[in-house]
Amino acid sequence: MISMNGAVLKAMLESGCNNLNNRKKEVDALNVFPVPDGDTGTNMSLTFTNGIAEIRKSGSEQMPVIAKTLSRGLLMGARGNSGVILSQIFRGFYQAVGDQQELTVKAFSDAMMNGSKLAYKAVMRPVEGTILTVVRESTAAAEAYLNEHAECEFKEYMDILCKEARASLDRTPELLPILKEARVVDSGGSGLMIIFEGFRAFLEGSPIKEGGSAGPRTEDKAFGYRTEFILKLSDQGRHLFREEKFRNSLGKIGENPTVIIDQDLVKVRMNTMMPGEVLNQGQRYGEFRRVQIDNLEEELHPSILEEKREAEEKEYGIIAVAAGDGLKKLFEDYRTDIVISGGQTMNPATEDFVEAIRKVRAKHIFILPNNSNITMAARQAADVAEGKDVHVLETRSIPQGLAACINFNPDTDAANNEAAMQEAISHVKTRQITYAIKDTSVDGREIHAGDYMGIFEKEIVCTSQVQLEAAHELLKQMMDDEAEIVTLIKGADAADADMEDLTSFIEENYDVDVDVVDGGQPVYSFIIGVE
């Protein structure tokens, strides 16, 4: 095959997406840190699946429409840094395709090269040994081969692309020492290679089929109810729950079900005409931690009261990301208009931020991602929110987000507010306690599954088999003569007695004020902020 039309591109993209969906857990397992929130594969899978869903919904097999729809779908569905980078690769691809109805091998190669260049531009501080390296080296090598073999057909080109992606991926540990020490390759690069291999499988006549059904899709997802919930599995539920069976059941009563499993939590988001039936399906396995149902038709046809409220745009709005009912309420108490549910275990998509920006209806909007892996999606949303003055503050933790909210002043201008909030963020040190899910070695530290770890940004700074010992050591490292306020945020799995112990430990050893919060967040037993 020496040229490709839109129908072929669509089928090839679906094969790549299915391959990633089937192997996302394999990619998740490559994350260096042995924490229970390693979700690169899940983020890339959800991102690409959203793009494919939009293509299917369009019903088109025209090359320009497919390329444009894929780009838009990936952009709006992008989750985590890996998902944003993936969306930029195919945004560059779309830009190069333009209005071409068919692509030659050379045109396809040029489009992939452009995708690589745009992905690099999207990252403020590109790091080699990541998905960026894999896309750059593989597309450049395939382009060079094509220049020397003018008669090269698509299958031959894709063989070279996959071969070079694998070779580049295998070299990532030499570029990033942390990968070498953990004896893994880069997870984002692995996800991209898996997509490429899905492309090749289609060209070989063996397209990859998805392991589980994604459910029927209606032509217009704007009707019905957007239904979301977080479910905590009961003891019996853990025994009975089967992900594929559950996903198939949801697919019979709605469209585009997204199901994420995190330990004993099940997170679902889908559109349906029967939200009650969706909730019934979930309740069989446990208790709800969070439920939200939105009427999509009302979003398209707001009531008179809604139209009046939207017409009255206020001066400021704040959007924050947090997981846990306690943290949600706390941010709302600190003037936050919308708290997007998510964080370490479920990175929000660009579309979640875009929708929140629309709902806030303010002249100046501040977004607090509260996680370094969410910032790029927030920035991408700010870029596509036309006519909005949106400021994304690089809050890397919940305590930094709370400090920013506390220092927001509705009576001053946007520039002064941003400066004050940034200043507050710079004075907050944050560390967290969680547990290891596998044996590994990071920064010369041997870690065993089940160990408790103290984490500072991207660094594991202490470990212990005893949770409180790890927390005490973490606090000792954080405290200095300048410390004035300590914020202790208790997670869903932490005991009240342990929180009382930590509070006493601080009060007995340091002259500081202690603020205790029952955040209810998953994964992290304790989040500790020091100002």
ZIVEN-V376531 format. One record per backbone hydrogen bond with DSSP energy under -1.0 kcal/mol. NH is the residue of the N-H (numbers start at 1). CO is the residue of the C=O. E is the energy in kcal/mol with one decimal. If there is no record, write none. Layout:
nh->{NH,NH}
co->{CO,CO}
e->{E,E}
This chain:
nh->{4,9,10,11,12,13,14,15,16,17,18,19,20,21,22,23,27,28,29,30,31,35,38,43,44,45,46,47,48,49,50,51,52,53,54,55,56,57,58,59,66,67,68,69,70,71,72,73,74,75,76,77,83,84,85,86,87,88,89,90,91,92,93,94,95,96,97,98,100,103,108,109,110,111,112,113,114,115,116,117,118,119,120,121,122,134,135,136,137,138,139,140,141,142,143,144,145,146,147,148,149,152,154,157,158,159,160,161,162,163,164,165,166,167,168,169,170,172,174,176,179,180,181,182,184,190,191,192,193,194,195,196,197,198,199,200,201,202,203,204,205,206,216,225,226,227,228,229,230,231,232,233,234,238,239,240,241,246,247,248,249,250,251,253,255,258,260,262,265,266,267,268,269,270,271,272,278,279,280,281,282,283,285,287,289,290,292,294,296,299,300,301,307,308,309,310,311,312,313,314,317,319,320,321,322,327,328,329,330,331,332,333,334,335,336,337,338,340,342,350,351,353,354,355,356,357,358,359,360,361,363,364,365,366,367,368,371,374,378,379,380,381,382,383,384,385,386,388,389,390,391,393,395,401,402,403,404,405,406,407,408,412,417,418,419,420,421,422,423,424,425,426,427,428,429,431,432,433,434,436,437,440,442,445,447,450,451,452,453,454,455,456,459,461,462,464,470,471,472,473,474,475,476,477,478,479,483,486,487,488,489,490,491,492,494,499,500,501,502,503,504,505,506,507,508,509,510,512,513,515,517,519,520,524,525,527,528,529,530,531}
co->{103,5,6,7,8,9,10,11,12,13,14,15,16,17,18,19,23,24,25,27,28,33,35,39,40,41,42,43,44,45,46,47,48,49,50,51,52,53,54,55,62,63,64,65,66,67,68,69,70,71,72,73,79,80,81,82,83,84,85,86,87,88,89,90,91,92,93,94,97,4,104,105,106,107,108,109,110,111,112,113,114,115,116,117,118,130,131,132,133,134,135,136,137,138,139,140,141,142,143,144,145,149,1,153,154,155,156,157,158,159,160,161,162,163,164,165,166,169,171,172,176,176,177,178,179,186,187,188,189,190,191,192,193,194,195,196,197,198,199,200,202,201,251,272,294,270,292,268,290,266,287,264,285,234,235,236,237,242,243,244,245,246,247,250,271,269,267,265,262,231,260,229,258,227,255,225,274,275,276,277,278,279,282,232,230,230,228,226,224,295,296,297,303,304,305,306,307,308,311,361,364,366,338,368,340,519,324,325,326,327,328,329,330,332,331,318,318,320,322,78,76,349,350,351,352,353,354,355,356,357,314,315,389,317,391,319,395,371,374,375,376,377,378,379,380,381,384,385,363,388,365,367,393,397,398,399,400,401,402,403,405,409,413,414,415,416,417,418,419,420,421,422,424,425,530,528,455,526,453,451,34,447,445,442,440,436,448,464,434,462,432,459,456,454,454,452,466,467,468,469,470,471,472,473,474,475,480,513,529,515,527,517,525,521,491,495,496,497,498,499,500,501,502,503,504,505,506,510,484,486,488,517,490,522,433,489,431,487,429,485}
e->{-2.2,-2.2,-2.6,-2.0,-2.4,-2.7,-2.1,-1.8,-2.0,-2.5,-2.7,-2.0,-1.8,-2.7,-2.4,-1.1,-1.5,-2.8,-1.9,-1.7,-1.6,-1.0,-1.1,-2.9,-2.6,-2.4,-2.7,-2.2,-2.7,-2.6,-1.7,-1.4,-2.3,-2.5,-1.8,-1.8,-2.5,-2.1,-1.6,-1.1,-2.7,-2.6,-2.2,-2.9,-2.7,-2.0,-2.4,-2.8,-2.8,-2.3,-2.5,-1.8,-1.2,-2.1,-2.5,-2.2,-2.2,-1.9,-2.0,-1.7,-1.1,-2.3,-1.6,-1.8,-2.2,-1.8,-1.8,-2.0,-2.1,-2.6,-2.4,-2.5,-2.6,-2.0,-2.2,-2.3,-2.2,-1.9,-2.0,-2.0,-2.3,-2.1,-1.8,-1.8,-1.5,-1.8,-2.5,-2.1,-2.9,-2.0,-1.8,-2.0,-2.1,-2.2,-2.1,-2.3,-2.2,-2.2,-2.1,-1.0,-1.0,-2.0,-2.8,-2.5,-2.9,-2.1,-1.9,-2.6,-2.7,-2.4,-2.8,-2.1,-2.4,-2.1,-2.7,-2.6,-2.5,-1.1,-1.6,-2.0,-1.4,-1.4,-2.6,-1.6,-2.1,-1.7,-2.2,-2.0,-2.3,-2.1,-1.7,-2.4,-2.4,-1.6,-1.9,-2.4,-2.2,-1.6,-1.9,-1.8,-1.8,-2.7,-1.0,-3.0,-2.6,-3.3,-2.8,-2.0,-2.4,-3.0,-3.2,-3.1,-2.4,-2.7,-1.1,-2.0,-2.9,-2.7,-2.9,-2.4,-2.0,-2.1,-2.3,-1.6,-2.9,-2.9,-2.5,-2.8,-2.4,-2.7,-2.8,-2.6,-1.8,-1.9,-1.9,-1.8,-1.6,-2.3,-2.1,-2.0,-1.8,-2.8,-2.2,-2.1,-3.7,-1.5,-2.8,-2.4,-1.9,-1.1,-1.4,-2.6,-2.8,-2.3,-2.4,-2.8,-1.7,-1.0,-1.4,-1.9,-1.9,-2.9,-2.2,-1.7,-2.1,-1.7,-2.3,-2.3,-1.9,-2.6,-2.1,-2.3,-1.2,-1.2,-2.1,-1.8,-1.6,-3.0,-1.2,-1.4,-3.4,-1.2,-2.4,-2.6,-1.8,-2.8,-2.0,-2.1,-2.1,-1.1,-2.4,-2.0,-2.7,-2.7,-2.9,-3.0,-1.2,-1.9,-2.0,-2.6,-2.3,-2.0,-2.1,-2.0,-1.4,-1.1,-1.7,-1.4,-1.1,-1.1,-3.4,-2.3,-2.5,-1.9,-2.6,-2.3,-2.1,-2.1,-2.4,-1.6,-1.4,-1.6,-2.2,-2.7,-2.2,-2.5,-2.7,-2.5,-2.1,-2.1,-2.3,-1.9,-1.0,-1.6,-2.7,-2.5,-2.1,-2.6,-1.9,-2.6,-2.8,-2.4,-2.2,-1.9,-3.0,-2.5,-2.5,-3.4,-3.0,-2.9,-2.9,-3.1,-2.0,-2.6,-1.1,-2.0,-1.9,-2.1,-2.8,-2.3,-2.2,-2.2,-2.2,-1.7,-1.5,-2.1,-1.3,-2.9,-3.1,-2.7,-2.7,-3.2,-3.3,-2.7,-1.1,-1.7,-2.3,-2.1,-2.3,-2.3,-2.3,-2.5,-2.1,-2.4,-2.3,-1.1,-2.5,-1.4,-2.6,-3.1,-3.2,-1.2,-2.0,-2.8,-1.3,-2.1,-3.2,-2.5,-2.7,-2.8}
